Amino acid sequence: MLITLISLSTLAYAEGEKLVEVRIEGNRRIESAAILNVIKVTAGDTLHDNKTDADIRAIYKLGHFQDVQALKVVSDKGVVLVYQVQEKPIVREITFEGNKELTTDKLKEALEFRRNSVFSSKDLAKSVVKIKKMYGDEGYYLADVQTEIKKSSASELTVILKVVEGDKILIKEIRLDGNKAFSNSKLKGVMETKEKWFMSWLTGAGTYKEEVLKNDALLLSDYYLNNGYVNIKIGEPAVKLNETKTALDVYIGITEGEQYRIGEIGFKGELLDPAADLRKKLRSEPGEIFNRSILRTDIGVLTDVYGDKGYAFATINPQTRLDSDKKTVDMTFDIEKGELVSIERINIAGNPKTRDKVIRREMRVAESGLYSATGLKRSKQNLMNLGFFEEANIATAKGSASNKLNVNVDVKEKPTGTFSIGGGYSSLDGFIGQGSIQQANFLGMGLKANLSASIGGSSQTYALGLTDPYFLDTKWNLGGDIYRSERDYTDYTRRLVGGDIKGGYPISDFIGTFLMYKYEIKDLFKPSVAYQALHDGLPGSYPLGTTTTSSVYSSITHNNTDYRMDPSTGMINSLSVEYAGLGGDNKYARFIMDNTYFHPLYKKLIASTKLTLGYIKDVGQPIPIDEKFYLGGIYSLRGYQTRTVSPIDNFGGSIVYLGGNKEIIGNVELTLPLLSEVGLKGVFFFDYGNSFDDKAAIFDTMLMSYGFGIRWASPIGPLRLEYGIPINPRSIDSTSGRLEFSIGSMF
């Protein structure tokens, strides 16, 4: 058989010859069928160079070959066209050398290629750049990466990346030039980039990150614009190595200009309300320093004013005019209301467990109703306050007409069952273990079910309850509980068996009412010697034996916090009254007022204050001793032993805790994120308060304490660990303080 090989360049001289076969040679990993599938020339076709050129390009596009040639083979059967391919090598191994500060697994995240992938020099170059940036973000500004390619076979490679990390290079100094209105320290406080200090190993301060530094220029510009410097210019930050190449210096040039104040404020365009009424809604005031952030807020306020009237596409265009002589900024809000928009459909997704109606009843916009900006915001807040969802996103989409919108509600459910345990040790109770199982979204219907138990050396509590927050799909909530508890106190043991029926009605999204009737059978027994003596002397004031309580409890609560599971702003105010005397043996009236206020001080540094005032009054007979006020412990006065902050009587050298008919409890807390990504917070607190009888004025003696702790939304549930130290301890208190904790779990 005679075989002649002719290169592609000579094919042109043989055009028109009929091919008896087309085949692929040189391929090892890629099947011939996969290559033949992309070429056009087949057996029986005549040979043309333009067709073979197109086939070569098609084979290259597969991405697996570094060389492709077309060859003609002449045999006794005729002309055969052969596509000779050379496959790109495969990366069989990737190794790193010299890396100590960053793990190999971390560096692999920066690679643009993987094992058993086709080798690409471009991907290798991109990977080197990303690895250098990764080191730079950790402060290894001079880190270098060298690459070495080793052939392990004709078609397989080993890629070696050799890392020279060098020393950690941090920012030694941030030099600001041109600032007169604000000090260097003030402006540096605005920036995320910080200078190194002795705690940089822990805080990461001094690390240079290019994107962060560029954003710092924007932060500085915003700071000036929010303080009236409308002509501010911030130069692009320059970063230089110092002469010894041991640290970085950052240079930022600033041109401040003059400070401007707000001049006249006006409105034009399509006004739905009088200009004077719109003006009252704005935070900007003539004569005040111009603040771009407040201007943005005012635009949002006006947008919501129109949005709440159904004008979803209202445009608020603030037109500003600078008066360089007066150094003022005149502002005119040009308003276009657009079309009146209604809600066509509300679509809900992401709720395999929670029923649609549970979500729909929290919505503050309705199908066929007008669009409402505040209604949409409130709807999202309501959904998050349920505690059923990790996320609740509400977005609008075009409806069937230009004046109709669909509302898409996309939620991400989270576990709503809670299993919690807690424990502690004190001289009063010994070791106490507590546990509870709660389901806040029982059967996906929003029902709240509770089963709890507390078993300790001196106490036992069991409870079972169920509440429907939307009874019969109305706004009324209805529920009930049954419970049994027994606890050994210093002076007696109390056993309690009871049940309640409770309900409520929300007046608005922020104000709710609550009403409960309960019936309890109570037994006080095992008195101490001192308490028995007091009982024998005054049995009405120091009861023993079985009694019954039939009472009605009512409350009204105002809650406008931003997120009820973890508030950062807003208030909670409540007033409650309980009257016992609707039958039963025990008779009293109890009044409690509770006020809590949350306010962000700086970013995520949250301050909160709480004040509780309580008063219990006798109704024709002495108040039961166990119904009086006793303070102390993690939920009232930290640092003081539970239930020991109370008026006392000393009988025969033994203390009897009598309880007070008045109480005051105050708490001031500062919470700050320690590790936001894992939900770890730190808390500093100051507590004050006391329990008083009629012999003492309510502010006669105030016990105080301070302390600190951590609160962690851990993977196994919320953890609270706090240490309180009494400021003015009594003789029975430990001056070194008390440590208390609780921990829970989600399922």
Secondary structure, 3 states (H helix, E strand, C coil): CCCEEECHHHHHHHCCCEEEEEEEECCCCCCHHHHHCCCCCCCCCECCHHHHHHHHHHHHHCCCEEEEEEEEEEECCEEEEEEEEEECCEEEEEEEECCCCCCHHHHHCCCCCCCCCECCHHHHHHHHHHHHHHHHHCCCCCCEEEEEEEEEECCEEEEEEEEECCCCCEEEEEEEECCCCCCHHHHHHHCCCCCCCCCHHHHCCCCCCHHHHHHHHHHHHHHHHCCCCCCCEECCCEEEECCCCCEEEEEEEEECCCCCEEEEEEEEECCCCCHHHHHHCCCCCCCCECCHHHHHHHHHHHHHHHHCCCCCCCEEEEEEEEECCCCEEEEEEEEECCCCCEEEEEEEECCCCCCHHHHHCCCCCCCCCECCHHHHHHHHHHHHHCCCEEEEEEEEEECCCCCEEEEEEEEEECCCEEEEEEEEEECCCEEEEEEEEEEEEECCCCEEEEEEEEEECCEEEEEEEEEECCHHHCCCEEEEEEEEEEEECCCCEEEEEEEEEEEEEECCCCEEEEEEEEEEEEEEECCCHHHHHHHHHCCCCCCCEEEEEEEEEEEEEEECCCCCCCCCCEEEEEEEEEEEEEEECCCEEEEEEEEEEEEEEECCEEEEEEEEEEEEEECCCCCCHHHCECECCCCCCCCCCCCCECCEEEECCEEEECCECEEEEEEEEEEEEEEHHHCEEEEEEEEEEEEECCCCCCCCCCEEEEEEEEEEEECCEEEEEEEEEECCCCCCCCCCCEEEEEEEEEC
